[in-house]
Amino acid sequence: MTPSEKILAKLGLKDPEPIEQTTDPVNSESQAENPRRSFFKKSALGGIALGGSFLFSPIEDVIAQSTQKVPRYSAPSDLKITDMRYATTTVLGRTSIIRIDTNQGIYGLGEVRDGADERYALMLKSRILGLNPCNVEMIFKIIKQFGGQARQAGGVCAVEMALWDICGKAYNVPAWQLLGGRYRDSVRMYADTPESSSPEEQRKLIKFRTEDQGYTWLKMDVSIGELRKIPGTLVNDKFWQNDQKNLQQWGGNYMSYGNTLHPFTQIQITDKGLDELAKIVDTVRGMVGYDIPISTDHYGHFDLNNGIRLGKALEKYRLAWLEDIVSWELTDQWKTMSDALETPLLTGEDIFLLKNFKPLIDIHAVDIVHPDLASSGGLLETKRIGDYAEEHGVAMAMHQAGTPVSFMANVHCAAATQNFLALEHHSVDLPWWESLVKTTDGRKLITKGFANLPLTAPGLGIELNDEVVKQHLHATDKSYFAPTPQWNEKRSHDRVFS
């Protein structure tokens, strides 16, 4: 073998196989390309620029010179995780983005769920350093023991997102392709629509979503907090009010309303209160008509009996679903409500892992599962949840309340899951939200209420817009992907069996 042939062999090029003679021997050269022409053609496709007298150099010189500045990444099988870093944004109060680096210059982005601590992810760094990031499932099995329900799963899920981003980049395919392919080219979203101070303000929010932004699905709050100034609408609410006379669903101490499970407050809604809540839904339904699905959420902390009464009061509005009426783990109560109501029931944004969705799905206690990919286990585990639900005749919607990083992880998963309905967008009113990232294929993130799926861009299909992210770092931590050597050392024996 000549030197030229050896070099061509390393590049995957070879002299052509003998071909059948054409009727026009003059054109036979166009069919049987010589090695130099074949290399030029492949070089051009690969982005190697050739020109001038360079074209007439010996082929060994051509190859050496044309590739001297091309990054020489080794094969995906040689990838190793070398670092994990983070930046904390103000999205949804506090949401951290992580970056996992490798020995080949490829990195992946993930996100610790809104309201969770970035240290949930950082403590996993010592468990994954030196591992091949493309062994996603193996690494997930190593770290999933450190995840818990709701925000406690934020670290595990952030790492899993970042691994799929790296893997897609390493193999030059979108993340959805690694999940088995796609069912759709764009992903329908539902717009979160918060409670407002007046019907007029509510009308503005809805008009912005449906007419200006083009959303075809809405979700609204129907909270008993709306009844606080209307006498005779609630029983036993005064005991649970905070200093501002509100029934605050979040925050407070462990004896507060916000930290007391639904069955234990003994708050009840009177018939007058049910009428007032129905008026809120009636107003919105009157604004949008029946072409747009309306989902509801955030009712307050009351028991399943009042949940059933409220559900029946709202049934005539044909809501898309009633969400999180009671806590997700009360499976039998969900089954009782599901049997009593015609409106679809939904829960799941705080559930970690498929095994914890199974009890709800197996007895059809809910009509729709609602995982948050940043809590449920990441892309692959969420697809498994959707697939398992599909086998049992249960649909899947997806909760999402983060930056465009977790948003795009959700988009890839939604595209790869057949029984998917709609994905939440929680930052419709945040004008700078989309500009936190730039797409690597030039597409828009969102068009008229649909997320655009990257059809060719590898991994998640986004990169951070550094300057914009830096403008929205959390006041308590202005660091930006600074080194984290303090998290390198593993200090425990993690195996959970003897």
Steps between C-alpha positions, in 0.01 A plus 500: 500500500639840399514794749209657314294184533578474873382856561189449292421184695521687832258759368255236384581562130612240250544449130166428340389148421516412129184621329316386195612682187250757376395534139693826498861424600583870492284555811626200692722723717188667645385163633835368623640786705866488588596517869599868484162603354317283753691663786433850370130425479488361854718783628261756356207325666686502828568871484870486404587790270748425220631747248783643293817299436394289799290298255811381318700394808573134576198345671693441824564876523139577414372283785753624753442868426123485459443325833761667718245740655206261512418393861603138544230360729544133578215253463194525731622183671800700627298783654549570870329743739754751631297768680159631612431873538189712547333841468190601699234710326199692627253299289207394723678656797809280490593249231851368440654381174783246515770425245677166480838515322693219331853421388408568136366854529138387472278614786138451599243730661251395766276676749426459870126547535349838594523564872754221555858527629784468248685296763261213423698475174845600622513220758469254210815629330731271694287200398526564126851642442696284258194314370394492136202738473350297215423218745196699606291219647791355696583839654132560577489172694806610697356837602123447518525388865584864581176631352173542686154633433442848355803734522715235666527331159636819344865399504454153353277634223738786419787256451287271282400792273862606458609144416248475215620838372859371492401167347304667222792728421745209505293299250377811314129424542216677686408366844159383377673263259681335791161442668377297203383759249226758481121503468476872423704788359363764736372478858171652612522709816254624756550846646490541876265788581530625859224643714447871446366786709193563283304358204644776284855402589415134440364594159832670411700192599279270296496730196881517505523121504233409247506792256852642526694181571272248330466245781227242444482364858481687832535411865355720775494505880167455678614560855295539816733796556264686265228465767687669785298826477163338440316416828327165529708317241738294717485309827799498740726717283573766765706257706735446204547859382845657517578853621383640164163322539588266212487122465857468375561164331879529520742602772449538873602267779414133530177572684383748236226465241756472220665197662185318613376220276158544340302256719613665824376860473121444529445797276171461313345694212140611542248491217548876468875444470448238227285747308768767523772263373274387217456866401877532456506205259184621328663838432806341338293253301296793376820672383651210306197289405516123473763468227783545752554240774516646851678315782481602868739487793586636850165465675628503858545252782167329560392136504373269228133556595529869420707410197212292367250777573718754318553261210126451458439877513743545209402201288274691263800701376666186356841573645801318353601387848494567875858504625642403841175519696671302776860385545621250238581214740139465622424241233174371646363853532584569136314185403196610704497840329558352156201268540281791617585756231471522124772763457845342444726498807874557486802496733872425489721809492660403832543125433849351458537182289259278311456264794323779691267575208400136464251483793300790352511356148433136592159571658417790268490744793580781255413555136821686416848479653690828531873449557743787532807370317722689746348291783383177337844370407601676180436426134514120488313439826227745394462324166466173691228658714317610187537160336375316809202735527424450132479123546233560767296751298625802695619818324801714595532877531827650623565761769785743430596812694865572431752650259522411129743222598246277672241628253694349209558176690121479535448579132721209392324261738154620395585450134607140571189402703181406317235564768624855567238779518662835584805653672475781754667834435524694825691808383272642233513843665883507533622697195866395526438129565550374143817707455678306778601254227570492130405203285783323319297458181355852479139405577271697731431335834124561482260581218134576575473283809706210363860415586712436193681167509862504375494248216875487444674702776686258730427455870245742643561738209581811705794693641489762773495866407766584758447874518124467555536228763754714686246783511257274684720326757357467849606773743630245752738336253647693207756233411487375142613142442791543738718197583356271772799296627344484848248249361759265346554271799268212576475442874249220545429139408178533302390143433151442636528123552730285713 
